[in-house]
């Protein structure tokens, strides 16, 4: 999920952002040097304070979005977006 892609403030949001950025780089798409990355997995681990149930589907469901085990690009993007918004809301509540 890329937010503000055509601006200087582009943010790459992913559930496992390091792996996704490396995969994109191997295919000639280099977002590794962008200043903003947001990993929903890392954020969920920290904010939800749990060691299991950290799959994208689990976090999306925590936010109220059900992916119905549909592991495809469309479902993953919406699940990532919902997880991102949910986790950012938790971050703002904790500050």
N, CA, C and O of each residue as an XYZ file, in Angstrom:
380
protein
N       0.861     -1.164      0.000
C       0.000      0.000      0.000
C       0.913      1.235      0.000
O       1.756      1.373      0.886
N       0.760      2.099     -0.947
C       1.578      3.309     -1.033
C       0.690      4.520     -0.846
O      -0.296      4.696     -1.562
N       1.039      5.346      0.107
C       0.269      6.561      0.363
C       1.026      7.757     -0.198
O       2.234      7.870      0.010
N       0.347      8.640     -0.896
C       0.947      9.855     -1.476
C       2.088      9.523     -2.436
O       3.155     10.132     -2.361
N       1.877      8.582     -3.318
C       2.962      8.063     -4.154
C       3.619      9.115     -5.042
O       4.815      9.017     -5.313
N       2.887     10.099     -5.494
C       3.471     11.093     -6.392
C       3.922     12.359     -5.671
O       3.997     13.430     -6.273
N       4.218     12.233     -4.391
C       4.661     13.392     -3.628
C       5.988     13.076     -2.949
O       6.464     11.942     -2.986
N       6.565     14.076     -2.341
C       7.806     13.871     -1.595
C       7.568     13.209     -0.254
O       8.524     12.867      0.442
N       6.313     13.022      0.123
C       6.012     12.412      1.409
C       5.367     11.036      1.239
O       4.430     10.690      1.959
N       5.865     10.271      0.301
C       5.354      8.927      0.042
C       5.644      8.017      1.233
O       6.752      8.024      1.770
N       4.658      7.245      1.640
C       4.820      6.288      2.724
C       4.498      4.897      2.200
O       3.438      4.679      1.614
N       5.406      3.965      2.408
C       5.176      2.568      2.054
C       4.616      1.890      3.298
O       5.254      1.890      4.351
N       3.434      1.316      3.177
C       2.786      0.617      4.282
C       2.661     -0.844      3.883
O       2.147     -1.169      2.813
N       3.141     -1.723      4.762
C       3.126     -3.140      4.444
C       3.126     -3.958      5.722
O       3.531     -3.480      6.782
N       2.674     -5.180      5.611
C       2.727     -6.126      6.728
C       3.988     -6.963      6.523
O       3.937     -8.057      5.962
N       5.112     -6.435      6.984
C       6.421     -7.024      6.725
C       7.146     -6.187      5.701
O       7.598     -6.698      4.676
N       7.259     -4.899      5.976
C       7.746     -3.925      5.002
C       9.170     -4.235      4.523
O       9.474     -4.035      3.347
N      10.028     -4.710      5.394
C      11.413     -4.989      4.983
C      11.453     -6.023      3.860
O      12.137     -5.822      2.857
N      10.738     -7.106      4.020
C      10.712     -8.150      2.988
C      10.094     -7.635      1.692
O      10.589     -7.926      0.603
N       9.016     -6.870      1.813
C       8.357     -6.349      0.613
C       9.255     -5.382     -0.149
O       9.309     -5.421     -1.378
N       9.961     -4.511      0.579
C      10.872     -3.573     -0.075
C      12.010     -4.293     -0.772
O      12.411     -3.911     -1.871
N      12.533     -5.339     -0.135
C      13.607     -6.127     -0.757
C      13.105     -6.823     -2.018
O      13.807     -6.859     -3.028
N      11.906     -7.370     -1.964
C      11.332     -8.035     -3.131
C      11.123     -7.043     -4.275
O      11.449     -7.340     -5.425
N      10.584     -5.878     -3.962
C      10.392     -4.858     -4.997
C      11.733     -4.436     -5.597
O      11.840     -4.263     -6.811
N      12.752     -4.269     -4.757
C      14.075     -3.850     -5.239
C      14.667     -4.881     -6.191
O      15.317     -4.511     -7.168
N      14.455     -6.172     -5.924
C      14.986     -7.207     -6.818
C      14.306     -7.172     -8.186
O      14.819     -7.725     -9.159
N      13.150     -6.519     -8.247
C      12.432     -6.387     -9.518
C      12.525     -4.966    -10.086
O      11.731     -4.575    -10.942
N      13.506     -4.203     -9.595
C      13.786     -2.896    -10.168
C      12.962     -1.749     -9.622
O      13.024     -0.643    -10.158
N      12.195     -1.980     -8.573
C      11.396     -0.915     -7.972
C      12.016     -0.604     -6.616
O      11.849     -1.359     -5.658
N      12.732      0.510     -6.547
C      13.511      0.806     -5.345
C      12.831      1.857     -4.484
O      12.938      3.056     -4.740
N      12.133      1.391     -3.462
C      11.528      2.266     -2.471
C      12.308      2.219     -1.162
O      11.903      2.852     -0.187
N      13.403      1.493     -1.119
C      14.148      1.283      0.123
C      14.653      2.592      0.704
O      14.721      2.732      1.925
N      15.005      3.547     -0.131
C      15.573      4.795      0.361
C      14.534      5.862      0.695
O      14.891      6.986      1.048
N      13.266      5.523      0.588
C      12.235      6.487      0.971
C      12.285      6.706      2.478
O      12.566      5.774      3.231
N      12.016      7.923      2.920
C      12.111      8.196      4.353
C      11.005      7.554      5.178
O      11.211      7.299      6.364
N       9.858      7.289      4.607
C       8.719      6.797      5.383
C       8.356      5.356      5.033
O       8.005      5.050      3.893
N       8.447      4.486      6.022
C       7.982      3.103      5.915
C       7.144      2.822      7.147
O       7.455      3.309      8.234
N       6.094      2.049      6.992
C       5.277      1.680      8.142
C       4.976      0.203      8.038
O       4.350     -0.250      7.080
N       5.424     -0.546      9.030
C       5.221     -1.991      9.056
C       4.079     -2.308     10.014
O       4.202     -2.112     11.223
N       2.974     -2.798      9.471
C       1.838     -3.112     10.324
C       2.159     -4.278     11.263
O       1.619     -4.342     12.368
N       3.027     -5.197     10.842
C       3.403     -6.314     11.716
C       4.155     -5.803     12.948
O       3.801     -6.136     14.079
N       5.187     -4.997     12.722
C       5.993     -4.462     13.822
C       5.150     -3.582     14.735
O       5.247     -3.675     15.959
N       4.327     -2.732     14.141
C       3.477     -1.841     14.939
C       2.471     -2.647     15.760
O       2.233     -2.338     16.928
N       1.889     -3.665     15.160
C       0.911     -4.487     15.884
C       1.568     -5.226     17.041
O       0.999     -5.323     18.128
N       2.756     -5.742     16.805
C       3.468     -6.454     17.870
C       3.697     -5.536     19.063
O       3.550     -5.950     20.213
N       4.054     -4.304     18.786
C       4.321     -3.321     19.842
C       3.029     -2.822     20.484
O       2.923     -2.785     21.710
N       2.061     -2.444     19.679
C       0.848     -1.811     20.196
C      -0.136     -2.791     20.818
O      -0.816     -2.466     21.791
N      -0.207     -3.987     20.255
C      -1.165     -4.965     20.760
C      -0.556     -5.835     21.859
O      -1.260     -6.564     22.557
N       0.762     -5.742     21.996
C       1.483     -6.443     23.056
C       1.142     -7.932     23.113
O       0.799     -8.473     24.164
N       1.247     -8.573     21.948
C       1.014    -10.014     21.896
C       2.015    -10.657     20.961
O       2.566     -9.998     20.080
N       2.248    -11.931     21.151
C       3.251    -12.633     20.363
C       2.632    -13.511     19.287
O       3.343    -14.005     18.412
N       1.323    -13.713     19.337
C       0.667    -14.499     18.303
C      -0.551    -13.751     17.800
O      -0.902    -12.693     18.322
N      -1.182    -14.297     16.800
C      -2.312    -13.640     16.142
C      -1.903    -12.287     15.573
O      -2.604    -11.287     15.730
N      -0.745    -12.283     14.905
C      -0.226    -11.057     14.296
C      -0.245    -11.097     12.769
O       0.380    -10.260     12.118
N      -0.956    -12.058     12.200
C      -1.089    -12.085     10.745
C      -1.912    -10.869     10.314
O      -2.691    -10.316     11.091
N      -1.722    -10.479      9.078
C      -2.484     -9.349      8.547
C      -3.978     -9.570      8.755
O      -4.697     -8.650      9.145
N      -4.433    -10.768      8.501
C      -5.854    -11.080      8.658
C      -6.312    -10.829     10.097
O      -7.402    -10.297     10.308
N      -5.499    -11.204     11.087
C      -5.868    -10.994     12.491
C      -6.007     -9.510     12.815
O      -6.963     -9.097     13.471
N      -5.055     -8.721     12.355
C      -5.052     -7.294     12.679
C      -6.176     -6.576     11.934
O      -6.827     -5.685     12.481
N      -6.394     -6.973     10.687
C      -7.506     -6.393      9.928
C      -8.828     -6.706     10.631
O      -9.704     -5.846     10.723
N      -8.969     -7.930     11.121
C     -10.187     -8.294     11.838
C     -10.330     -7.504     13.137
O     -11.443     -7.153     13.531
N      -9.208     -7.223     13.806
C      -9.259     -6.373     15.004
C      -9.856     -5.010     14.670
O     -10.519     -4.387     15.500
N      -9.610     -4.560     13.444
C     -10.116     -3.244     13.021
C     -11.550     -3.319     12.513
O     -12.168     -2.289     12.243
N     -12.084     -4.536     12.381
C     -13.446     -4.695     11.885
C     -13.541     -5.088     10.428
O     -14.646     -5.197      9.895
N     -12.405     -5.305      9.762
C     -12.405     -5.702      8.349
C     -12.095     -7.190      8.252
O     -11.053     -7.637      8.732
N     -12.974     -7.949      7.645
C     -12.802     -9.398      7.540
C     -12.340     -9.774      6.141
O     -13.002     -9.459      5.153
N     -11.205    -10.446      6.066
C     -10.594    -10.793      4.787
C     -11.089    -12.142      4.254
O     -10.854    -12.456      3.087
N     -11.763    -12.938      5.074
C     -12.345    -14.212      4.677
C     -11.335    -15.136      4.006
O     -11.661    -15.820      3.036
N     -10.113    -15.154      4.521
C      -9.033    -16.007      4.002
C      -8.762    -15.784      2.520
O      -8.213    -16.662      1.855
N      -9.132    -14.641      2.004
C      -8.899    -14.329      0.590
C      -7.525    -13.690      0.459
O      -7.392    -12.468      0.539
N      -6.513    -14.510      0.260
C      -5.150    -13.997      0.139
C      -4.896    -13.630     -1.324
O      -4.371    -14.423     -2.107
N      -5.283    -12.411     -1.658
C      -5.056    -11.898     -3.010
C      -4.742    -10.409     -2.883
O      -4.918     -9.822     -1.815
N      -4.288     -9.814     -3.948
C      -3.831     -8.420     -3.892
C      -4.935     -7.480     -3.430
O      -4.685     -6.604     -2.602
N      -6.120     -7.637     -3.935
C      -7.222     -6.745     -3.571
C      -7.520     -6.817     -2.077
O      -7.593     -5.792     -1.399
N      -7.688     -8.023     -1.578
C      -8.001     -8.224     -0.162
C      -6.848     -7.770      0.726
O      -7.066     -7.163      1.775
N      -5.619     -8.065      0.302
C      -4.446     -7.676      1.089
C      -4.301     -6.157      1.202
O      -3.959     -5.645      2.268
N      -4.558     -5.441      0.117
C      -4.454     -3.978      0.157
C      -5.483     -3.410      1.121
O      -5.153     -2.558      1.946
N      -6.721     -3.870      1.030
C      -7.755     -3.366      1.937
C      -7.474     -3.776      3.382
O      -7.691     -2.991      4.305
N      -6.994     -4.996      3.577
C      -6.631     -5.432      4.925
C      -5.497     -4.601      5.493
O      -5.519     -4.233      6.668
N      -4.501     -4.302      4.663
C      -3.369     -3.480      5.094
C      -3.822     -2.066      5.435
O      -3.393     -1.497      6.439
N      -4.679     -1.507      4.611
C      -5.176     -0.159      4.865
C      -5.962     -0.100      6.174
O      -5.784      0.823      6.969
N      -6.822     -1.076      6.392
C      -7.590     -1.109      7.642
C      -6.676     -1.311      8.840
O      -6.848     -0.654      9.866
N      -5.705     -2.211      8.722
C      -4.758     -2.441      9.819
C      -3.970     -1.168     10.106
O      -3.782     -0.803     11.267
N      -3.512     -0.494      9.064
C      -2.750      0.746      9.220
C      -3.572      1.800      9.968
O      -3.091      2.391     10.935
N      -4.798      2.033      9.527
C      -5.646      3.042     10.171
C      -5.920      2.669     11.617
O      -5.884      3.530     12.496
N      -6.193      1.407     11.872
C      -6.456      0.931     13.226
C      -5.238      1.143     14.128
O      -5.370      1.632     15.250
N      -4.061      0.775     13.638
C      -2.842      0.900     14.436
C      -2.464      2.366     14.655
O      -2.008      2.729     15.739
N      -2.649      3.211     13.639
C      -2.375      4.642     13.819
C      -3.326      5.239     14.857
O      -2.931      6.111     15.631
N      -4.561      4.776     14.877
C      -5.513      5.248     15.889
C      -5.046      4.820     17.283
O      -5.099      5.610     18.225
N      -4.593      3.578     17.414
C      -4.062      3.113     18.701
C      -2.841      3.935     19.122
O      -2.693      4.282     20.293
N      -1.975      4.240     18.164
C      -0.793      5.057     18.479
C      -1.206      6.425     19.002
O      -0.639      6.921     19.976
N      -2.186      7.029     18.359
C      -2.601      8.362     18.800
C      -3.279      8.326     20.170
O      -3.186      9.289     20.931
N      -3.949      7.238     20.486
C      -4.564      7.094     21.800
C      -3.515      6.907     22.898
O      -3.733      7.294     24.046
N      -2.378      6.310     22.535
C      -1.320      6.016     23.510
C      -0.366      7.171     23.720
O       0.541      7.071     24.546
N      -0.542      8.268     22.994
C       0.385      9.406     23.166
C      -0.247     10.512     23.966
O       0.386     11.540     24.206
